[in-house]
Amino acid sequence: MFDQFPEPARSQLVAAYEEGRTRPEWCFTEGQARLAFWAPFRDAPPVITWQFDPGPDPETAARLLRDSLAAMRLNKIIHDIALPPGLIPTVDRAVEHEALTAAGFVMEVERLMLEWQAGSDLPEEPGRLRYVAARRLDPAEVLDLLVRISHGSLDYDTRVEVATEGAEHEARWMYDDLVNRKAKPGWFVIGYLGDSPVGLVAPDDHSIAYIGVVPEHRGHGYVDDLLAKGTRTLAEAGLQRIVAATDTANTPTAAAFLRAGYSEVGRVFRYYWRMP
């Protein structure tokens, strides 16, 4: 199984298979090009090309992409190229970029890769909010909060999904993703000001997976409270490194991470393919 992939991709795919996030039939090869699709949690459809090695020939890699998308009968898929600061795909991953664009992918959004390391100062929690674990609440309450957070969001993917699929669909997918992540039950929390939900933060076993504030509470710095809560939760659990990502256009969230002691460590260039 997955023998067509070299290490460490082979071991990563085996681990993902055991978690129900990929399958052998989601893997394709042609010449030296290799491709595997990945789902965020068990029984979810694939959403991203997780392992993609285009080899030296962009034409072959583009054909592999087109054929695999047709075989999988997908309507849309994402591919990320992560690079250190100052590098760009058209120059520093030119074969991969050429293969993607030839197969109909379009680079639509650039994201900041952020990192907090043990030894850095921990952000202070102002103590303004009380926190309730999301798993203790009725899922409908959390879904309603996710719908509210999506209104006016600066996150590109959220805006696209709300515009095309609707806010309820986007909230359902987000909820399923967050509750299926590797995390302790109490890590994903809702922050309240009195009885009013302000927002949420969802850490997992290596990252701040999601953070958001409802529209009526934006502009008062509550993203700092939520981020401090999530970061301290993971730091106190012993993580030496916490990662996060946000769109470069989402300047308020990016600024919050920098205030909390995170550093920019790279950029993610996100490519999208949608069925014509």
Residue pairs with C-beta under 8 A, 6 or more apart in sequence:
1 14
1 17
1 24
2 9
2 10
2 13
2 14
2 17
2 24
2 27
2 36
3 10
4 27
4 29
4 34
5 13
5 27
5 34
5 36
5 51
5 53
9 34
9 36
9 51
9 53
12 51
13 22
13 27
13 36
13 51
16 22
16 38
16 50
17 23
17 24
19 42
20 39
20 41
20 42
20 43
21 38
21 39
21 40
21 41
21 42
21 44
22 36
22 37
22 38
22 39
22 46
22 50
26 36
26 37
26 38
26 46
26 72
27 34
27 35
27 36
27 37
27 51
28 34
28 35
28 36
28 64
28 67
28 68
28 71
29 35
29 64
30 60
30 61
30 63
30 64
30 67
31 55
31 57
31 60
31 64
32 53
32 55
32 56
32 57
32 60
33 53
33 54
33 55
33 57
33 60
33 61
33 64
33 99
34 51
34 52
34 53
34 55
35 49
35 51
35 52
35 53
35 64
35 65
35 68
36 49
36 50
36 51
36 52
37 46
37 48
37 49
37 50
37 68
37 72
37 74
37 77
38 46
38 47
38 48
38 49
38 50
38 51
39 45
39 46
39 47
40 47
40 177
40 180
41 176
41 177
41 180
41 181
42 180
44 176
44 177
44 180
45 74
46 72
46 74
46 77
47 77
47 78
48 77
48 78
48 79
48 80
49 65
49 77
49 78
49 79
52 61
52 65
52 79
52 96
54 60
54 61
54 95
54 96
54 99
55 61
55 95
56 95
57 95
58 95
58 96
58 98
58 99
58 102
59 99
59 102
61 95
61 96
61 99
61 103
62 98
62 99
62 100
62 102
62 103
63 103
65 99
65 100
65 103
65 105
65 273
66 103
66 104
69 77
69 103
69 273
74 275
75 274
75 275
76 272
76 273
76 274
76 275
77 272
77 273
78 270
78 271
78 272
78 273
79 100
79 105
79 270
79 271
79 273
80 268
80 269
80 270
80 271
81 89
81 93
81 96
81 97
81 268
81 269
81 271
82 113
82 266
82 267
82 268
82 269
83 89
83 92
83 93
83 266
83 267
83 268
83 269
84 265
84 266
85 264
85 265
85 266
85 267
87 267
88 269
89 96
89 97
89 107
89 269
90 97
97 107
100 107
100 271
100 273
101 107
103 273
104 273
104 276
105 271
105 272
105 273
106 271
106 272
106 273
107 269
107 270
107 271
108 156
108 270
108 271
108 272
109 156
109 157
109 247
109 249
109 270
110 247
110 248
110 267
110 268
110 269
110 270
111 245
111 246
111 247
111 248
111 267
111 268
111 269
111 270
112 245
112 246
112 247
112 248
112 254
112 257
112 264
112 267
112 268
113 243
113 244
113 245
113 264
113 265
113 266
113 267
113 268
114 243
114 244
114 245
114 246
114 254
114 257
114 258
114 262
114 263
114 264
114 265
115 241
115 242
115 243
115 244
115 262
115 263
115 265
116 231
116 235
116 241
116 242
116 244
116 260
116 261
116 262
116 263
117 240
117 241
117 242
117 263
118 235
118 239
118 240
118 241
120 261
121 261
122 228
122 231
122 232
122 235
122 261
123 224
123 227
123 228
123 231
123 232
123 259
123 260
123 261
124 228
125 225
125 228
125 229
125 232
126 224
126 225
126 228
128 193
128 222
128 225
129 191
129 192
129 193
129 198
129 222
129 225
129 226
129 229
130 191
130 192
131 189
131 190
131 191
131 192
131 229
132 189
132 190
132 192
133 185
133 186
133 187
133 188
133 189
133 190
134 142
134 178
134 179
134 188
134 189
134 190
134 200
134 202
135 179
135 185
135 186
135 188
137 190
139 175
142 175
142 190
142 200
143 168
143 171
143 172
143 175
144 171
145 190
145 197
145 199
145 200
145 214
146 170
146 171
146 174
146 175
146 200
146 212
147 167
147 168
147 170
147 171
148 214
148 215
149 199
149 200
149 212
149 213
149 214
150 158
150 162
150 167
150 170
150 171
151 167
151 215
152 215
152 218
153 159
153 162
153 212
154 247
154 249
154 250
154 251
154 252
154 253
155 246
155 247
155 250
156 247
156 249
156 270
158 170
161 169
161 170
161 173
162 170
174 210
177 209
178 188
178 202
178 209
178 210
179 188
181 202
181 204
181 205
181 209
182 204
182 205
183 202
183 203
183 204
183 205
183 209
184 237
187 202
187 203
187 204
187 230
187 233
187 234
188 200
188 201
188 202
188 203
189 200
189 201
189 202
189 229
190 197
190 199
190 200
191 197
191 198
191 199
191 200
191 201
191 222
191 225
191 226
191 229
192 198
193 217
193 222
196 217
197 214
198 213
198 214
198 217
198 222
198 225
198 226
199 211
199 212
199 213
199 214
199 217
199 222
199 223
199 226
200 210
200 211
200 212
200 226
201 208
201 210
201 211
201 226
201 227
201 229
201 230
202 208
202 209
202 210
202 211
202 230
203 209
203 230
203 231
203 233
203 234
203 242
205 239
206 239
206 241
206 242
206 243
207 242
207 243
207 244
208 227
208 230
208 231
208 234
208 242
208 243
208 244
211 223
211 226
211 227
211 230
211 253
213 222
213 223
213 226
223 252
223 253
223 256
224 256
224 259
224 260
227 256
227 257
227 260
228 260
231 242
231 260
231 261
234 242
235 242
242 262
244 257
244 262
245 268
246 253
246 254
246 257
247 253
248 254
248 267
258 264
